[in-house]
Amino acid sequence: MSSAQDPFYIVKEEIQDSIDKLLSSFHRWEQVLPESGEQLNLTKELLTNCESIEWQVDELDKTVSVAARNPSLYGINEVELDKRRRWTSNARSQVGNVKKQVVARKEANGLSTSNVNGMRRELMRLPNSHQTDKSSQYKSQATDDLISSESDTQLLIMKQQDDELDALSYDVERIGHVGLTIHEELLAQERIIDELDTEMDSTSDRLEFVQKKVAMVLKKAGAKGQFMMILFLLVLFIILFVLVFFT
């Protein structure tokens, strides 16, 4: 089976495209300012894509394990199996490195943000002996603005999560179609093998029948008849040989 028709290489190309897009987003993520809104969005996108690609690579690796049980059935050898294992291992390492760096910076930013928020809360607790009424108004307005900002942020996060779930659902559906294609291909190969076995059994039966008939004819002909038949076949062979090589 050629690489263009092999289901493994079809899925491999799709996963490689996803990895290339992941690496492109990761390089852009490294260039944006820490704790900015764009980096937060890219962080969530990268982690979601890492989970999706890791799941796809694991499913593809399972098909390699299935093929390794009986390579001849799928028309591949140990060299090809080793090549496929190396690719899945390399893909898993690439995604794992990206995920590790993103998670590390996310945790570091989380600690920094917690410290800043703690300082802000402490400052908000300090009493103000001057302009008490104005301070109360400012605090009330700040609280309202904060609530409104938090509400907008929550709505934005929910929208982003919905988009990410839609993208993940599309990826899962696409992988499902690929899995069905692989399943249909395996069934087709199994039918071909069954038909080949049936034809071999039928040919074997016919050959056995012909052998019995020849044995019966030789037995009826006796020694003289066998000699005449061998002589006739020898003469026929010589004639065919002359016709083929000297004409």
C-alpha positions in Angstrom: 0.0 0.0 0.0 1.4 3.4 -1.0 1.9 6.2 1.5 -0.9 8.3 -0.1 -3.4 5.5 0.5 -2.1 4.4 4.0 -4.5 5.6 6.7 -1.5 6.1 9.0 0.0 8.8 6.8 -3.3 10.5 6.2 -3.7 11.0 10.0 0.0 11.8 10.4 -0.3 14.7 7.9 -3.3 16.1 9.8 -1.5 15.8 13.2 1.6 17.4 11.7 -0.4 20.4 10.5 -1.8 20.8 14.0 1.7 20.6 15.5 3.0 23.2 13.0 0.1 25.6 14.0 0.7 24.9 17.7 4.4 25.8 17.3 3.5 29.0 15.4 1.1 30.0 18.2 3.7 29.1 20.8 6.3 31.4 19.1 3.8 34.2 19.1 3.0 33.5 22.7 6.6 33.9 23.7 6.8 37.3 22.2 3.7 38.9 23.8 4.0 40.7 27.2 3.5 38.6 30.3 0.1 38.9 32.1 -1.4 40.6 29.1 -4.9 39.7 27.8 -3.5 38.3 24.6 -1.1 36.0 26.4 -3.9 34.7 28.7 -6.0 33.9 25.6 -3.0 32.3 23.8 -2.2 30.3 27.0 -5.7 28.8 27.1 -5.6 28.1 23.3 -2.2 26.4 23.5 -3.1 24.2 26.5 -6.4 23.1 24.7 -4.5 22.4 21.5 -1.8 20.4 23.4 -4.5 18.2 25.0 -6.2 17.6 21.6 -3.0 16.7 19.8 -1.8 14.5 22.6 -5.0 12.5 22.4 -4.7 12.2 18.6 -1.1 11.0 18.8 -2.1 8.4 21.5 -4.9 7.1 19.2 -2.5 6.9 16.3 0.1 5.1 18.5 -2.6 2.5 19.3 -3.0 1.7 15.6 0.7 1.2 15.4 0.5 -1.3 18.3 -2.3 -3.1 16.7 -0.3 -3.4 13.4 2.8 -4.6 15.3 0.9 -7.7 16.4 0.7 -9.0 12.8 2.7 -6.8 10.4 2.3 -9.1 7.5 -1.5 -8.8 7.6 -1.2 -5.0 7.0 1.7 -5.3 4.5 4.3 -3.5 6.6 7.7 -4.6 8.1 9.6 -3.9 11.3 11.5 -1.0 9.7 8.3 0.8 8.9 6.9 0.0 12.4 10.0 1.5 14.0 9.8 4.6 11.8 6.1 5.1 12.8 7.0 4.6 16.5 9.8 7.2 16.3 7.5 9.7 14.7 4.8 9.4 17.3 7.4 9.6 20.1 8.9 12.8 18.5 5.4 14.3 18.1 4.6 13.6 21.7 7.9 15.2 22.9 7.3 18.3 20.8 3.8 18.8 22.3 5.0 17.9 25.8 7.8 20.6 25.7 5.3 23.3 24.6 2.8 22.3 27.3 5.5 22.2 30.0 6.8 25.7 29.2 3.3 27.2 29.0 2.2 25.6 32.3 5.4 26.8 34.0 4.9 30.4 32.9 1.2 30.2 33.7 2.0 29.1 37.3 4.7 31.8 37.7 2.3 34.5 36.5 -0.4 33.1 38.8 1.8 33.5 41.8 2.8 37.0 40.7 -0.8 38.0 40.2 -1.8 36.6 43.6 0.9 38.7 45.3 -0.3 41.9 43.5 -3.9 41.2 44.3 -2.9 40.6 48.0 -1.2 44.0 48.1 -4.2 45.7 46.5 -6.5 44.1 49.1 -4.3 45.2 52.0 -4.3 48.8 50.6 -8.1 48.8 50.3 -8.3 47.9 54.0 -6.3 51.0 55.1 -8.5 53.6 56.7 -8.7 57.1 55.3 -9.2 59.9 57.9 -9.8 62.6 55.2 -12.8 63.0 53.0 -14.7 59.9 54.3 -17.8 60.5 52.3 -15.9 61.0 49.0 -13.9 57.8 49.8 -17.0 55.9 50.3 -18.4 57.1 47.0 -15.1 56.3 45.2 -15.1 52.8 46.8 -18.7 52.2 45.8 -18.0 53.3 42.2 -14.8 51.3 42.1 -16.8 48.2 43.4 -19.4 48.7 40.7 -16.8 49.1 38.0 -15.0 46.0 39.3 -18.2 44.0 39.3 -19.0 45.1 35.8 -15.4 44.3 34.6 -15.6 40.9 36.2 -18.9 40.2 34.6 -17.5 41.2 31.2 -14.4 39.1 31.8 -16.6 36.1 32.7 -18.7 36.5 29.6 -15.5 36.7 27.5 -14.1 33.6 29.1 -17.3 31.7 28.6 -17.3 32.7 24.9 -13.7 31.6 24.5 -14.5 28.3 26.2 -17.4 27.7 23.8 -15.2 28.4 20.8 -12.5 26.0 22.2 -15.2 23.3 22.8 -16.5 23.8 19.2 -12.9 23.4 17.9 -12.3 20.4 20.0 -15.6 18.8 18.9 -14.6 19.4 15.3 -11.3 17.7 15.9 -12.9 14.7 17.6 -15.4 14.4 14.8 -12.6 14.5 12.2 -10.6 11.9 14.1 -13.8 9.7 14.3 -14.1 9.9 10.5 -10.5 8.9 10.1 -11.0 6.0 12.4 -14.0 4.8 10.4 -11.8 5.1 7.2 -9.1 2.9 8.9 -11.8 0.5 10.0 -13.3 0.2 6.5 -9.8 -0.3 5.0 -9.0 -3.1 7.5 -12.4 -4.8 6.7 -11.6 -4.5 2.9 -8.2 -6.1 3.4 -9.8 -8.9 5.5 -12.3 -9.6 2.7 -9.5 -9.7 0.1 -7.6 -12.2 2.3 -10.7 -14.3 2.8 -11.3 -14.4 -1.0 -7.7 -15.3 -1.6 -8.0 -18.2 0.9 -11.2 -19.4 -0.8 -9.6 -19.3 -4.3 -6.5 -21.2 -3.0 -8.7 -23.9 -1.4 -10.7 -24.2 -4.7 -7.5 -24.4 -6.8 -6.1 -27.0 -4.4 -9.2 -29.1 -4.8 -9.1 -28.9 -8.6 -5.4 -29.8 -8.6 -6.0 -32.8 -6.4 -8.8 -33.9 -8.7 -6.6 -33.6 -11.8 -3.8 -35.6 -10.0 -6.3 -38.4 -9.2 -7.5 -38.5 -12.8 -3.9 -38.6 -14.1 -3.0 -41.4 -11.6 -6.1 -43.3 -12.8 -5.2 -42.9 -16.5 -1.6 -44.1 -15.8 -2.8 -47.0 -13.9 -5.2 -48.1 -16.7 -2.6 -47.6 -19.4 -0.1 -49.9 -17.8 3.7 -49.8 -18.3 3.6 -49.7 -22.1 0.9 -47.0 -22.2 3.0 -44.9 -19.7 6.0 -45.2 -21.9 4.1 -44.1 -25.0 2.7 -41.2 -23.1 6.1 -40.1 -21.8 7.5 -40.5 -25.4 4.6 -38.4 -26.8 5.2 -35.6 -24.2 8.9 -35.6 -24.9 8.3 -35.3 -28.7 5.8 -32.5 -28.0 8.3 -30.7 -25.7 11.0 -30.9 -28.4 8.6 -29.5 -31.1 7.6 -26.6 -28.8 11.2 -25.9 -27.9 12.2 -25.7 -31.6 9.2 -23.5 -32.4 9.9 -21.1 -29.6 13.7 -20.7 -29.9 14.4 -21.4 -33.6 11.6 -19.6 -35.4 
